[in-house]
Amino acid sequence: MENFDVIIIGGSYAGLSAALALGRSLRKVLIIDSGLPCNRQTPHSHNFLTRDGETPKAIAAIAKEQVLQYKTVHFVEDFATSASRVEKGFEIFTQSGKSFSSLKLVIASGIKDLHPDIKGFSECWGISVIHCPYCHGYEFRHKQTAIMANGERAAHLAMLVHNLTSRLTILTNGPAAFETEQLQQFRRHNITIIETRVKEIQHVNGQVQQLIFDDGDVQPFDAVYAAIPFVQHTDIPSQLGCELTEHGHIKTDGFQKATVPDVFVCGDSASAMRSVANAVFSGNMAGSMINAELCREQF
């Protein structure tokens, strides 16, 4: 078994950012990453200075190359399956049968989106079936747009998306659940509500063309915002007893510390703000705080 100061589970933007801060502090670090980021279908990444419009893969490749220049940072392509608390830190086991130990642990593995049983949904996810107006909205400005959500989540998205396009329809996939005031706002902005369930998303290479509903109705759309449920990408946080928020993110304090000592969390695992910029920020914070803790403990 090889021992490290810090093991980072997840080697995308958040994990690499944490590793960069730690590598520059001469910490012995291991990044374990499965090579399957949740944004692997997304054609372009936006809202990150100096890299606006790049592919997510290109940004991650540059980051990985730069981080691994630091000789104390190591990278293993594998899937971390379990973790246990030991006398001095943690022991991590991987899918390939390897085990590693560390004093501190970073969870940067992100979340796994749970796609609805709608034909074509998965093929369009991250391309024209999207989750965030800040990440994708500009590219679909003034386009025929749907919001696949209900209740408060749909109302919140409608407010944001209406700023980008007035051609807006809410798809509740069942009985609508809105307050009277929300319905009045929708009417004032000519936002249509369709309660009939979506049966299929017809597309060309992930670009939405039209939606087919259970009653046979067909409606053309260019983009669909979808608020869908998720789970943590790894159950290691629950194995260790990390507390979750009511929305399913790992609960952290202002310094990316989880409720379990010596565990830090960054990126999508801990935040509803799913962006490269936020992942890099939270990873940098986690790495810096871990180094400060180690310095305090070892000084």
C-alpha positions in Angstrom: 0.0 0.0 0.0 1.3 3.4 -0.9 0.8 6.3 1.5 0.0 9.9 0.6 -0.7 13.2 2.4 -3.9 13.6 0.4 -6.0 11.4 -1.9 -8.3 13.2 -4.3 -11.2 11.2 -5.6 -12.1 12.8 -9.0 -9.7 14.3 -11.4 -11.7 16.9 -13.3 -11.6 20.7 -12.7 -12.2 20.6 -8.9 -9.9 17.7 -8.2 -7.1 19.1 -10.4 -7.4 22.5 -8.8 -7.1 21.0 -5.3 -4.1 19.0 -6.5 -2.4 22.1 -7.9 -2.7 24.0 -4.6 -1.3 20.9 -2.8 1.4 20.2 -5.3 2.7 23.7 -5.0 2.9 23.1 -1.2 5.0 20.0 -1.7 2.3 17.7 -0.6 2.3 14.1 -1.8 -1.0 13.7 -3.6 -2.8 10.9 -5.4 -5.7 11.7 -7.8 -8.0 8.8 -8.6 -10.2 9.4 -11.6 -12.4 7.1 -13.7 -12.1 9.1 -16.9 -15.8 9.5 -17.3 -16.8 13.2 -16.5 -20.5 14.1 -16.5 -19.9 16.8 -19.1 -18.3 14.4 -21.7 -21.0 15.0 -24.3 -21.0 18.8 -23.9 -19.5 20.4 -27.0 -18.4 23.7 -25.5 -17.7 25.1 -22.0 -18.5 28.8 -21.2 -18.2 31.4 -18.5 -14.6 30.6 -17.6 -12.1 33.3 -18.3 -9.4 32.6 -20.9 -11.2 29.4 -22.0 -14.6 30.5 -23.1 -15.9 28.2 -25.9 -13.3 25.5 -25.4 -14.4 21.9 -25.1 -14.6 20.6 -21.5 -12.1 17.8 -22.5 -9.5 20.4 -23.8 -9.7 22.4 -20.6 -9.3 19.3 -18.4 -6.4 18.1 -20.6 -4.5 21.4 -20.2 -5.2 21.4 -16.5 -4.0 17.8 -16.0 -0.8 18.4 -18.0 0.1 21.5 -15.8 -0.8 19.9 -12.5 1.3 16.8 -13.2 4.4 18.9 -13.7 4.5 19.0 -9.9 6.5 15.8 -9.1 4.7 15.1 -5.8 1.3 14.8 -7.6 0.4 11.4 -9.0 -2.6 10.3 -11.2 -4.3 6.9 -11.4 -7.1 6.1 -13.8 -9.3 3.9 -11.7 -12.6 4.0 -9.8 -12.6 4.4 -6.1 -15.1 2.0 -4.7 -14.8 2.2 -0.9 -13.1 3.9 1.9 -12.5 3.2 5.6 -11.2 5.2 8.5 -7.9 4.0 9.8 -5.7 5.2 12.7 -4.0 7.9 10.7 -6.5 9.0 8.0 -8.1 6.8 5.4 -7.7 3.7 3.3 -9.1 3.8 -0.2 -9.9 0.7 -2.4 -10.3 0.8 -6.1 -12.2 -1.2 -8.8 -8.9 -2.7 -10.0 -8.1 -4.1 -6.6 -5.5 -1.5 -5.5 -5.5 0.2 -2.1 -4.0 3.5 -1.0 -3.9 5.5 2.3 -3.7 9.2 3.1 -4.0 11.6 6.0 -6.7 13.7 4.3 -9.3 13.0 1.7 -10.9 15.1 -1.0 -14.2 14.2 -2.6 -14.3 15.8 -6.1 -16.1 13.1 -8.0 -19.2 15.1 -8.9 -22.7 13.9 -9.3 -24.6 11.5 -11.5 -27.6 12.8 -13.3 -30.6 10.5 -13.3 -32.2 10.7 -16.8 -35.9 10.3 -17.3 -37.2 7.5 -19.4 -37.7 9.7 -22.5 -36.4 8.4 -25.8 -33.6 10.7 -27.1 -33.1 12.5 -23.7 -29.7 11.0 -23.0 -28.4 11.5 -26.5 -29.2 15.3 -26.2 -28.1 15.8 -22.6 -25.4 18.5 -22.4 -25.8 19.4 -26.0 -29.3 20.9 -26.5 -31.1 19.4 -23.4 -29.3 21.5 -20.9 -29.4 22.4 -17.2 -28.0 25.9 -16.8 -28.8 29.2 -18.6 -25.4 30.6 -17.5 -23.5 27.7 -19.1 -25.6 27.3 -22.2 -28.2 30.0 -22.5 -26.4 32.5 -24.7 -26.1 29.9 -27.5 -29.9 29.4 -27.5 -30.9 33.0 -27.1 -34.1 34.0 -28.9 -34.7 30.3 -29.8 -37.8 28.2 -29.3 -37.2 26.8 -25.8 -38.8 24.5 -23.3 -38.3 24.1 -19.6 -38.9 20.5 -18.4 -39.7 21.1 -14.7 -42.6 21.8 -12.3 -43.3 23.9 -9.3 -40.8 26.3 -7.8 -37.9 24.9 -9.9 -39.7 25.6 -13.1 -40.7 29.1 -11.9 -37.1 29.9 -11.1 -35.8 28.7 -14.4 -38.6 30.5 -16.3 -37.5 33.8 -14.8 -33.8 33.3 -15.9 -34.5 31.8 -19.3 -37.1 34.5 -20.2 -34.2 37.0 -20.0 -32.7 35.1 -23.0 -35.7 34.2 -25.0 -39.4 35.1 -25.1 -40.3 31.9 -27.0 -40.8 29.8 -23.9 -42.9 26.8 -22.9 -43.0 25.0 -19.6 -43.4 21.2 -19.7 -44.6 19.8 -16.4 -44.9 16.1 -17.4 -48.0 15.8 -15.4 -50.4 18.1 -13.4 -48.9 21.6 -13.0 -48.0 22.7 -9.5 -47.9 26.5 -9.4 -49.1 29.2 -7.2 -51.6 31.7 -8.5 -49.0 34.5 -8.6 -46.7 32.3 -10.7 -49.4 31.5 -13.2 -50.2 35.2 -13.5 -46.5 35.9 -14.2 -46.5 33.1 -16.9 -49.6 34.6 -18.6 -48.1 38.1 -18.4 -45.0 36.9 -20.3 -46.9 34.6 -22.7 -45.3 31.5 -21.3 -47.3 28.4 -22.2 -47.7 25.4 -19.9 -48.1 21.8 -21.3 -49.0 19.2 -18.8 -49.0 16.2 -21.2 -46.0 13.9 -20.7 -43.1 14.0 -23.1 -42.7 10.6 -24.9 -39.7 11.3 -27.2 -37.2 14.0 -28.1 -36.4 13.8 -31.8 -33.0 15.1 -32.6 -30.1 15.2 -35.1 -26.7 14.4 -33.4 -28.0 15.6 -30.1 -29.6 18.8 -31.4 -33.3 18.9 -30.5 -35.7 19.2 -33.5 -39.1 18.4 -31.9 -40.8 16.8 -29.0 -43.5 14.1 -29.2 -46.0 13.9 -26.4 -48.0 11.0 -25.1 -51.2 12.2 -26.8 -49.4 12.3 -30.2 -49.0 16.0 -30.3 -45.7 17.2 -31.8 -44.0 20.5 -31.0 -40.8 22.0 -32.5 -38.1 23.2 -30.1 -34.5 24.2 -30.3 -33.5 23.6 -26.7 -34.9 22.1 -23.5 -33.8 23.0 -20.0 -34.3 20.0 -17.8 -34.3 20.0 -14.0 -33.6 16.3 -13.2 -32.6 14.5 -10.0 -29.1 13.3 -9.2 -27.1 11.2 -6.9 -23.5 11.4 -5.7 -21.1 9.8 -8.2 -19.6 7.7 -5.5 -21.1 6.4 -2.2 -17.8 6.9 -0.4 -19.1 10.0 1.4 -22.0 8.0 2.8 -19.7 5.1 3.8 -17.7 7.6 5.8 -20.8 9.2 7.3 -20.7 12.6 5.6 -23.9 14.6 6.0 -25.9 15.6 2.9 -28.0 18.7 2.3 -31.7 18.5 1.7 -30.9 18.7 -2.0 -28.4 15.8 -2.0 -25.1 17.7 -2.0 -22.4 16.9 0.5 -22.6 19.5 3.3 -19.6 21.6 3.7 -18.5 24.7 5.7 -17.0 27.9 4.1 -13.7 26.1 3.8 -14.9 23.1 1.9 -14.8 20.9 5.0 -17.3 18.0 5.3 -19.0 17.1 8.5 -16.5 14.2 8.9 -13.0 15.3 10.1 -10.2 15.3 7.5 -12.7 15.1 4.6 -13.0 18.0 2.2 -15.4 18.3 -0.7 -15.3 20.5 -3.8 -17.0 20.9 -7.2 -20.4 19.6 -8.1 -20.4 17.1 -5.2 -20.9 20.1 -2.8 -22.5 22.8 -4.9 -25.6 23.5 -7.1 -23.5 25.9 -9.1 -22.3 23.5 -11.8 -19.6 25.5 -13.6 -15.9 25.2 -14.3 -15.2 28.5 -12.5 -16.9 27.3 -9.3 -15.2 23.9 -9.5 -11.8 25.5 -9.8 -12.5 28.0 -7.0 -13.8 25.3 -4.6 -10.9 23.0 -5.4 -8.4 25.7 -4.8 -10.0 26.5 -1.5 -10.0 22.8 -0.4 -6.4 22.3 -1.4 -5.3 25.4 0.5 -7.3 24.6 3.6 -5.9 21.0 3.7 -2.3 22.3 3.5 -3.0 24.7 6.3 -4.4 21.9 8.4 -1.4 19.7 7.7 1.0 22.5 8.5 -0.8 23.2 11.8 -0.7 19.5 12.7 2.9 19.0 11.8 4.5 22.2 12.9 
